[in-house]
Amino acid sequence: MSITQAPERVGVRVRVQKFGTFLSNMVMPNIGAFIAWGLITALFIEVGWLTKLGVGEDPGSWVAEIGGWGEFDGGGIVGPMIRFLLPILIGYTGGKMVYETRGGVVGAIATMGVIAGTEIPMFMGAMVMGPLGGWTMKHIDALWDGKIRPGFEMLVNNFSAGIWGGILATFGFFVMSPIVTFISDRLGDGVDFLVENDLLPLTSLIIEPAKVLFLNNAINHGVLTPLGGTEALEHGKSVLFLLEANPGPGLGLLLAYSVFGRGLAKASAPGAAIIHFLGGIHEIYFPYVLMKPKLILAMIAGGMTGVFVNVLFDVGLRAPAAPGSVFAVYAQTANFVGVTLSMLAAAAVTFLVAAFLLKTDKAEEADDELVHATASMEAMKGKRSIASSALTGTGTGTAVRDRVTSIVFACDAGMGSSAMGASVLRRKIQSAGFDDVTVVNQAIANLTDSHGVVVTHRDLTDRARQKTPSAVHVSVDDFMASPRYDEIVDLLTQTNADGGADGGADVLPLDAIVLDGTATTRDDAITEAGALLVSTGAVESSYVDAMHERERSVSTHMGKLLAIPHGTNEAKAAINHTGISFVRYPETIDWNGKPTEFVVGIAGAGNDHLDLLGRIAKVFLDDEAVGRLRTASSPADVKAVLDSVRG
């Protein structure tokens, strides 16, 4: 298990992964719309299923009217959906990712401009104009943030979004549309060249290695989906949708491991094959290739074979198959024989090559990382575990000092492998009796620095660390049966039992409670509350400076005569353990123009600060509890009232 806190230099691969994730996050939420369009296309176009059944032979029938062929050519649903609906959805999603709903609206307006300027589906243009609209609107709003006279906010917001959206739409129509059309045409020419010269299978030389490096989203959603959409509009299908999504090569690899693998790799491969082929979670087989990199040769051979069969039988999909499950592939194709043969052929070739490589592998079992990980777990009782190193501070990262209440399993898209890993880990943790620990799955791009433990595949840990620098990071090799999951349970046993690794340090010791504060200003009150946290050992002295920095950016006055000063997220490294301090001011002090009687300083490790804020808020919403705090004659009386905020 890799546990580390310090940010590291961002590599090229990590940047490409992040770019691919950004593209994926624009497309994936709208996959349902792509599937709807694909089904409508399959049913109603001139060569669709209903037409072949004789339901829509008459060009004047309702089938033809919906599909938009015969005398209704150019009408119907199929054309408008792919030309307008799908790109606008992508543009809106991209703008919203950058600047919430306001960014989404401006992104959609900007996307409409680039759509109107061309006759081809503007997926690529939407991926540019959507985020551009959100980003520029965000920075424009910042120019007059806090400078608008009260009562004019809605007027300014609506007109600024409308005016800027109109400008971007015009820019998209006259400038971006020709540029994106030119790029799309040249990429299309490249694909045509590969097809005409029977070279399309060579794309597997790039696609298969990229997939196992978690760059699949950058290729699939950044290049293949836009080009495939254009081709599908012209020909009703596109083989490009199958270049990355074909589940055959991954199936062949996992079957080879099931027969010729060793140890934990062999034991886990059959289950992984089912999840991959039926569930469409391709990430499940990536660790098996990364464990033995020479197996990429098997993946390339299988991928090239699948593409060759697809070209030979003129196989294509009407819309992207997402996830890349056999069911999703069948749902978007009319050539069931060809697509079945392509998957079987790809699986067979991958199996044969991988079987040869595994069978002739002379490496000792201990060199198999999955087997070695199992052996390490079996030897846990005879040596110090990495979980113990984290607790004592002798490992590669900062010691875990407080209870772990939140664990997140993160992957590139936040759906496939992370959902599966989170499910396995959740069962283990619940079986160990830690019902108060939540385990969720998220996309790395959506992570916030509020989780105690973050679990990722080892090739994604660097990216996750950038988003959650204060968390404990656990790197795994196998999503289904990683020994690291057992180490996480061990970590919980040591942190969450008997008060945690800090020996049950009191969150609110009596000497952190002052009934008659001496401060007369806001800044002095922050210093007084922070000094109490320092004196009790909860934080280092630098944390007090971070409390002042937080106050300069966002007021921590909560109303009800209460202020809760706390440090910035960047100051979490200065927190030794979760703690709070309490200062009462019989003579209220001025806090940005608001009277303040109670100042509660907090320092929460991990996401504990969110829990503390919620609990303290509940206390001060109870007028009776506030009255008891006001009349308390000893620190013990205050502690009794605030007992609910104990960690």
C-alpha positions in Angstrom: 0.0 0.0 0.0 1.4 3.4 -0.9 0.6 6.1 1.6 1.9 9.6 0.9 0.9 13.2 1.4 3.3 15.5 -0.4 2.3 16.7 -3.9 4.5 15.5 -6.7 5.5 16.8 -10.1 2.7 16.3 -12.6 3.9 14.0 -15.5 2.8 14.1 -19.1 0.7 10.9 -18.7 -1.1 12.4 -15.7 -1.9 15.5 -17.7 -3.3 13.5 -20.6 -5.3 11.4 -18.1 -6.8 14.5 -16.7 -7.6 15.8 -20.1 -9.2 12.5 -21.1 -11.2 12.6 -17.9 -12.5 16.1 -18.6 -13.6 15.0 -22.1 -15.2 11.9 -20.6 -17.1 13.9 -18.0 -18.7 15.9 -20.8 -19.8 12.8 -22.7 -20.6 10.2 -20.1 -23.5 12.0 -18.4 -25.1 12.2 -21.8 -24.6 8.6 -22.9 -28.3 8.0 -22.3 -29.1 10.5 -25.0 -26.7 8.8 -27.4 -28.3 5.5 -26.7 -31.8 7.0 -27.3 -30.6 8.4 -30.6 -29.0 5.0 -31.5 -32.2 3.2 -30.8 -34.3 5.6 -32.8 -31.9 5.3 -35.7 -31.9 1.5 -35.5 -35.7 1.5 -35.6 -36.7 4.2 -38.0 -34.1 5.0 -40.6 -34.5 3.7 -44.2 -32.6 0.5 -43.5 -33.8 0.2 -39.9 -35.4 -2.7 -38.1 -39.0 -1.6 -38.5 -38.5 -0.9 -42.2 -36.9 -4.3 -42.7 -40.0 -5.8 -41.1 -42.2 -4.1 -43.6 -43.8 -1.6 -41.2 -42.3 1.4 -42.9 -42.0 0.4 -46.5 -44.2 3.3 -47.6 -42.1 6.6 -47.6 -45.2 8.4 -46.4 -45.6 6.2 -43.3 -45.1 7.3 -39.7 -41.9 5.3 -39.5 -40.4 7.3 -42.4 -41.7 10.5 -40.9 -39.9 9.8 -37.6 -36.7 8.6 -39.2 -36.6 11.4 -41.8 -36.2 9.5 -45.1 -38.2 9.4 -48.4 -40.2 12.5 -48.8 -39.4 13.4 -45.3 -35.7 13.4 -45.9 -34.0 16.0 -43.6 -36.9 15.9 -41.2 -37.9 13.5 -38.5 -35.9 13.0 -35.3 -32.6 11.3 -36.2 -30.9 14.2 -37.9 -31.9 17.0 -35.5 -30.9 14.8 -32.5 -27.4 14.2 -33.6 -26.9 17.7 -35.1 -28.5 19.8 -32.3 -29.5 17.9 -29.2 -26.4 15.8 -28.5 -23.8 18.6 -29.1 -25.8 21.1 -27.1 -26.0 18.6 -24.2 -22.2 18.1 -24.3 -21.7 21.9 -24.5 -24.0 22.5 -21.5 -22.3 19.8 -19.5 -18.8 21.1 -20.3 -19.8 24.7 -19.3 -21.5 23.4 -16.1 -18.4 21.5 -15.1 -16.5 24.8 -15.1 -19.0 27.2 -13.7 -22.2 25.4 -12.5 -25.5 26.1 -14.2 -24.6 29.6 -15.3 -21.6 28.3 -17.1 -23.7 25.5 -18.6 -26.2 27.9 -20.1 -23.5 30.1 -21.6 -21.7 27.0 -22.9 -24.9 25.8 -24.6 -25.5 29.2 -26.3 -21.9 29.2 -27.5 -22.2 25.7 -28.8 -25.3 26.6 -30.8 -23.1 29.1 -32.8 -20.6 26.5 -33.8 -23.5 24.0 -34.6 -25.2 26.5 -36.9 -22.0 27.2 -38.9 -21.6 23.7 -40.3 -23.6 20.7 -41.5 -21.7 18.0 -39.6 -22.3 17.0 -35.9 -20.3 19.4 -33.8 -19.2 17.1 -30.9 -15.7 18.4 -31.1 -16.9 22.0 -31.3 -19.1 21.5 -28.3 -16.2 20.1 -26.3 -14.4 23.4 -27.0 -17.2 26.0 -26.9 -19.0 24.5 -23.8 -16.0 24.7 -21.4 -14.9 28.0 -23.0 -18.3 29.5 -22.3 -18.2 28.5 -18.7 -14.6 29.6 -18.1 -15.0 33.0 -19.7 -18.3 33.7 -18.0 -16.8 32.8 -14.6 -13.9 35.3 -15.1 -16.3 38.0 -16.4 -18.5 37.7 -13.4 -15.4 38.0 -11.2 -14.7 41.5 -12.6 -17.8 43.0 -10.9 -18.2 40.6 -8.0 -19.3 42.5 -5.0 -19.6 45.8 -6.9 -23.2 45.5 -8.0 -25.8 47.7 -6.2 -28.3 45.7 -4.2 -31.4 44.9 -6.3 -29.6 44.9 -9.6 -27.9 41.5 -9.3 -30.5 39.6 -11.4 -30.6 42.3 -14.1 -26.8 42.3 -14.4 -26.5 38.5 -14.3 -29.1 37.9 -16.9 -27.9 40.6 -19.4 -24.2 39.7 -18.9 -24.9 36.0 -19.7 -27.1 36.9 -22.6 -24.7 39.4 -24.1 -21.6 37.2 -23.6 -23.4 34.1 -24.8 -24.4 36.0 -28.0 -20.8 37.1 -28.6 -19.5 33.6 -28.1 -22.2 32.1 -30.4 -21.2 34.6 -33.1 -17.5 33.7 -32.5 -18.4 30.1 -32.8 -20.3 30.6 -36.1 -17.7 32.7 -37.9 -14.4 31.5 -36.3 -14.6 28.2 -34.5 -16.9 26.5 -36.9 -14.6 26.7 -39.9 -11.6 25.7 -37.7 -13.3 22.6 -36.2 -14.7 21.6 -39.5 -11.2 21.8 -41.1 -9.8 19.7 -38.2 -12.7 17.2 -38.5 -12.2 16.9 -42.2 -8.5 16.2 -41.9 -9.0 13.6 -39.2 -11.7 12.1 -41.4 -9.3 12.0 -44.3 -6.9 10.2 -42.1 -9.5 7.6 -41.2 -10.5 7.2 -44.8 -6.9 6.7 -45.8 -6.6 3.9 -43.2 -9.8 2.3 -44.4 -9.1 2.6 -48.1 -5.6 1.1 -47.6 -6.8 -1.6 -45.2 -4.7 -0.1 -42.4 -7.4 0.6 -39.9 -6.3 -2.4 -37.7 -3.0 -0.6 -37.1 -4.9 1.8 -34.8 -4.6 -0.9 -32.2 -0.9 -0.1 -31.9 -2.0 3.1 -30.2 -5.3 2.3 -28.7 -4.4 -0.8 -26.7 -1.3 0.6 -24.9 -3.2 3.8 -24.2 -6.1 1.9 -22.7 -4.0 0.2 -20.0 -2.4 3.5 -19.1 -5.9 4.8 -18.4 -5.8 7.1 -21.4 -8.8 5.4 -23.0 -11.1 8.3 -22.3 -8.9 10.8 -24.1 -8.9 8.6 -27.2 -12.4 7.4 -27.1 -14.3 10.5 -26.2 -11.8 13.0 -27.6 -11.3 11.6 -31.0 -13.3 8.4 -31.9 -16.7 9.6 -30.6 -16.7 12.9 -32.6 -15.4 11.2 -35.8 -17.8 8.3 -35.4 -20.8 10.6 -34.9 -20.0 12.3 -38.2 -19.6 9.0 -40.0 -22.8 7.6 -38.4 -24.8 10.6 -39.7 -23.6 10.0 -43.2 -23.7 6.2 -43.3 -25.9 5.2 -40.4 -23.1 3.5 -38.6 -19.4 3.8 -37.8 -16.7 1.2 -37.1 -14.9 3.9 -35.1 -17.2 3.3 -32.1 -15.8 -0.3 -31.9 -12.1 0.5 -32.0 -11.8 1.0 -28.3 -15.1 -0.5 -27.0 -14.7 -4.1 -28.3 -14.7 -6.3 -25.2 -13.1 -9.2 -27.0 -9.4 -8.6 -26.3 -9.9 -8.1 -22.6 -12.0 -11.2 -22.4 -9.2 -13.2 -24.1 -6.6 -11.9 -21.7 -8.6 -12.7 -18.6 -9.4 -16.2 -19.9 -5.7 -16.8 -20.5 -5.0 -15.8 -16.9 -7.7 -18.1 -15.7 -5.9 -21.0 -17.3 -2.3 -20.2 -17.2 -2.0 -17.5 -14.5 -0.7 -18.0 -11.0 -1.9 -17.4 -7.5 -4.3 -14.6 -6.9 -4.1 -13.4 -10.5 -5.5 -16.8 -11.7 -8.1 -17.0 -8.9 -9.5 -13.5 -9.6 -9.4 -13.6 -13.4 -12.7 -15.6 -14.0 -14.7 -13.1 -12.0 -12.9 -10.2 -13.7 -13.8 -11.7 -17.1 -17.5 -11.7 -16.3 -17.4 -8.1 -15.0 -15.5 -7.0 -18.1 -17.4 -8.8 -20.8 -20.9 -8.4 -19.4 -20.6 -5.3 -17.3 -18.3 -3.4 -19.8 -15.8 -2.3 -17.1 -12.6 -2.5 -19.2 -10.5 -1.1 -16.4 -10.7 -4.4 -14.6 -8.1 -6.0 -16.9 -5.7 -3.1 -17.0 -3.8 -4.2 -13.8 -3.3 -7.7 -15.3 -1.4 -6.1 -18.3 0.5 -3.6 -16.1 1.6 -6.6 -13.9 3.3 -8.2 -17.0 3.8 -5.4 -19.6 4.8 -7.9 -22.3 1.1 -8.9 -22.4 0.4 -5.7 -24.3 1.5 -7.7 -27.4 -1.5 -10.0 -26.8 -3.8 -7.0 -26.5 -2.5 -5.4 -29.7 -2.8 -8.7 -31.6 -6.4 -9.2 -30.4 -7.4 -5.6 -31.0 -6.0 -5.7 -34.6 -7.9 -8.9 -35.2 -11.2 -7.5 -34.0 -10.8 -4.4 -36.2 -9.9 -6.5 -39.2 -13.0 -8.7 -38.8 -15.2 -5.6 -38.3 -13.8 -4.1 -41.6 -14.2 -7.4 -43.4 -17.8 -7.8 -42.4 -18.6 -4.1 -42.7 -19.5 -3.9 -39.0 -20.3 -0.6 -37.3 -22.3 0.8 -34.4 -25.0 3.5 -34.7 -23.9 5.2 -31.5 -21.1 4.8 -28.9 -21.3 1.6 -26.8 -20.8 2.8 -23.3 -20.0 1.0 -21.2 -18.1 -1.4 -23.5 -20.3 -4.3 -22.6 -21.4 -7.0 -25.1 -25.0 -5.9 -24.4 -24.2 -2.3 -25.2 -22.5 -3.4 -28.4 -25.4 -5.6 -29.5 -27.8 -2.8 -28.8 -26.1 -0.4 -31.3 -25.5 -2.8 -34.2 -27.6 -4.4 -36.9 -24.8 -6.8 -38.0 -25.0 -9.3 -35.1 -23.0 -12.0 -37.0 -20.1 -9.7 -37.9 -19.9 -8.1 -34.4 -20.0 -11.5 -32.7 -17.3 -12.8 -34.9 -15.1 -9.8 -34.2 -15.4 -10.2 -30.5 -14.8 -14.0 -30.6 -11.8 -13.6 -33.0 -10.3 -10.8 -30.9 -10.7 -12.9 -27.7 -9.3 -16.0 -29.4 -6.2 -14.3 -30.7 -5.5 -12.5 -27.4 -6.0 -15.7 -25.5 -3.5 -17.6 -27.7 -0.8 -14.9 -27.5 -1.3 -14.3 -23.8 -1.3 -18.0 -23.1 2.0 -18.4 -24.9 3.5 -15.5 -23.0 2.3 -16.7 -19.6 3.2 -20.3 -20.2 6.8 -19.4 -21.2 7.2 -16.8 -18.4 10.2 -17.9 -16.4 9.6 -15.3 -13.6 9.4 -16.7 -10.1 5.9 -16.5 -8.4 7.2 -13.9 -6.1 7.7 -11.6 -9.1 4.0 -11.7 -9.8 2.8 -8.6 -8.0 -0.6 -10.0 -7.2 0.8 -13.2 -5.9 3.5 -11.3 -4.0 0.8 -9.0 -2.5 -1.0 -12.1 -1.2 2.3 -13.5 0.3 2.9 -10.1 2.0 -0.6 -10.3 3.5 0.1 -13.8 4.8 3.3 -12.6 6.4 1.6 -9.6 8.0 1.6 -11.0 11.4 5.3 -11.6 11.2 6.3 -8.1 10.2 5.2 -4.5 10.4 2.3 -3.7 8.0 2.2 -0.5 6.0 -1.0 0.3 7.9 1.0 0.3 11.1 3.7 2.4 9.5 1.1 5.0 8.7 -0.2 5.1 12.2 3.2 5.4 13.8 4.5 7.9 11.2 7.4 5.6 10.1 6.0 5.0 6.6 6.2 7.3 3.6 3.5 9.6 4.7 2.0 11.5 7.6 0.7 9.5 10.5 -3.0 8.8 10.8 -4.0 10.4 14.1 -7.8 10.5 14.0 -10.7 8.3 13.3 -11.3 7.5 9.7 -15.0 8.1 8.9 -14.9 8.5 5.1 -13.2 6.4 2.4 -13.6 7.1 -1.3 -12.6 4.7 -4.1 -11.7 6.8 -7.1 -11.2 6.0 -10.7 -11.1 7.9 -14.0 -14.8 8.1 -14.6 -16.1 7.3 -11.1 -18.5 4.6 -12.3 -16.9 1.3 -13.4 -13.9 0.1 -11.5 -14.4 2.4 -8.6 -18.0 1.3 -8.1 -16.9 -2.3 -8.1 -13.9 -1.7 -5.8 -16.0 0.4 -3.4 -18.6 -2.4 -3.2 -16.0 -5.0 -2.3 -14.3 -2.7 0.2 -17.6 -1.7 1.8 -18.5 -5.3 2.5 -15.2 -6.0 4.1 -15.4 -2.9 6.3 -19.0 -3.6 7.3 -18.1 -7.2 8.1 -15.4 -5.9 10.4 -18.0 -4.0 12.3 -17.1 -0.4 11.2 -20.7 0.6 10.3 -20.0 4.3 10.9 -17.4 4.4 8.0 -18.8 5.4 4.7 -17.3 4.0 1.4 -18.2 5.8 -1.8 -17.0 5.9 -5.4 -16.2 9.0 -7.3 -14.4 10.3 -10.4 -10.9 11.7 -9.5 -11.9 15.0 -11.1 -14.7 15.4 -8.5 -12.6 14.6 -5.4 -12.5 17.1 -2.6 -10.0 17.2 0.2 -12.5 15.9 2.8 -11.9 12.2 2.9 -9.7 10.3 5.4 -8.6 7.6 2.9 -8.6 7.6 -0.9 -8.2 4.3 -2.8 -7.0 4.3 -6.4 -5.2 2.1 -8.9 -1.5 2.8 -8.5 -1.3 4.5 -11.9 -4.0 7.0 -10.8 -2.7 7.8 -7.3 -0.6 10.8 -8.4 -3.7 12.5 -9.8 -5.8 11.7 -6.8 -3.0 13.0 -4.5 -3.3 16.4 -6.2 -7.0 16.6 -5.4 -6.7 15.3 -1.8 -3.3 16.1 -0.4 -4.3 15.6 3.3 -5.8 12.1 2.8 -4.1 8.7 3.2 -3.7 7.3 -0.3 -3.9 3.6 -0.9 -2.7 2.2 -4.2 -4.1 -1.1 -5.4 -3.2 -3.4 -8.2 -6.3 -5.6 -8.3 -9.8 -4.1 -8.0 -11.5 -7.3 -6.9 -9.4 -9.0 -4.3 -6.6 -6.7 -3.4 -4.8 -7.5 -0.1 -4.7 -3.8 0.4 -8.4 -3.9 1.4 -7.5 -6.0 4.4 -4.8 -3.5 5.3 -7.4 -0.7 5.3 -9.4 -2.8 7.7 -6.3 -3.1 9.9 -5.9 0.6 9.7 -9.5 1.2 10.8 -9.0 -1.2 13.7 -6.1 0.9 15.0 -7.5 4.3 14.3 -11.2 3.9 15.1 -10.9 1.6 18.1 -10.4 3.0 21.6 -10.2 6.6 20.4 -7.8 6.1 17.5 -4.1 6.3 17.1 -3.7 9.3 19.3 -4.7 7.2 22.3 -8.1 8.8 22.6 -7.0 12.4 22.7 -9.7 14.6 24.1 -11.3 16.8 21.5 -12.3 19.4 24.1 -10.1 19.3 27.1 -11.0 21.5 30.1 -8.0 23.8 29.6 -9.2 24.7 26.1 -12.3 26.3 27.6 -12.2 30.0 28.7 -15.2 31.6 30.3 -14.0 35.2 30.3 -12.1 36.0 27.1 -9.7 38.9 27.2 -9.8 39.8 23.4 -11.6 43.0 22.4 -11.3 42.6 18.6 -12.1 40.0 16.0 -8.4 39.3 15.2 -7.4 39.1 18.9 -10.3 36.6 19.5 -9.1 34.4 16.6 -5.6 34.5 18.1 -7.0 33.6 21.6 -9.0 30.7 20.3 -6.1 29.5 18.2 -3.6 29.7 21.1 -5.8 27.4 23.1 -5.7 24.8 20.3 -1.9 25.1 20.2 -1.5 24.8 24.0 -3.5 21.6 24.0 -1.4 20.1 21.3 -4.2 19.9 18.7 -2.3 22.1 16.2 1.0 23.6 15.5 1.4 27.4 15.9 1.3 27.9 12.1 -2.3 26.9 12.2 -3.3 30.1 13.9 -2.0 32.1 10.9 -4.1 30.0 8.7 -7.2 30.8 10.9 -6.5 34.5 10.2 -6.0 33.8 6.5 -9.4 32.0 6.3 -11.1 34.9 8.0 -9.7 37.4 5.5 -11.2 35.4 2.6 -14.5 34.2 4.2 -16.1 35.4 7.4 -16.6 32.6 9.9 -19.4 34.4 11.9 -22.4 32.1 12.0 -25.0 34.3 13.5 -26.6 33.6 16.9 -23.7 35.5 18.5 -21.4 32.7 17.4 -18.1 32.7 15.4 -16.3 29.5 14.4 -12.8 30.4 13.2 -10.8 27.6 11.5 -7.8 27.2 9.3 -7.6 26.8 5.5 -7.5 23.4 3.7 -3.8 24.0 3.0 -3.1 24.1 6.8 -4.3 20.6 7.5 -0.7 19.4 7.7 -0.4 21.6 10.9 -3.2 19.6 12.6 -1.9 17.0 15.1 -5.4 15.7 16.0 -8.9 16.9 15.9 -9.7 19.5 18.6 -11.8 22.5 19.5 -11.5 25.4 21.8 -14.2 27.5 23.5 -14.1 31.2 24.5 -17.0 33.1 26.0 -17.0 36.9 26.0 -19.5 38.4 28.5 -18.9 41.8 26.9 -19.6 41.0 23.3 -17.0 41.9 20.7 -17.5 43.3 17.2 -17.1 40.7 14.4 -17.3 42.4 11.1 -20.2 44.5 12.4 -21.9 41.6 14.2 -21.9 41.1 18.0 -20.2 38.0 19.1 -20.4 36.3 22.5 -19.0 32.8 21.7 -15.9 31.9 19.7 -15.3 28.2 19.0 -12.0 27.4 17.3 -11.9 24.1 15.5 -9.2 22.0 13.9 -10.5 19.0 12.1 -8.3 16.4 10.5 -9.6 14.7 7.4 -13.2 15.6 7.0 -13.8 16.0 10.8 -14.2 19.7 10.5 -17.4 19.2 8.5 -18.8 17.0 11.3 -17.7 19.5 14.0 -19.4 22.4 12.2 -22.6 20.4 11.9 -22.7 19.4 15.5 -21.8 22.8 16.9 -24.6 24.3 14.7 -27.1 22.0 16.3 -26.1 23.1 19.8 -26.5 26.8 19.0 -29.8 26.2 17.3 -31.1 25.1 20.7 -31.9 28.2 22.7 -31.9 26.2 26.0 -28.4 24.9 25.3 -27.2 28.5 24.4 -28.6 29.7 27.7 -26.7 27.0 29.6 -23.5 28.1 27.9 -24.2 31.7 28.9 -24.7 30.8 32.5 -22.1 28.2 32.9 -19.9 28.8 35.9 -17.1 26.3 35.1 -15.4 24.7 32.1 -17.0 21.4 33.2 -20.4 23.0 32.7 -19.5 24.1 29.2 -18.0 20.7 28.4 -21.3 19.0 29.4 -23.3 21.2 27.0 -20.8 20.7 24.1 -20.3 17.0 24.8 -22.1 16.2 21.5 -19.2 17.6 19.5 -16.7 15.2 20.9 -14.9 13.3 18.2 
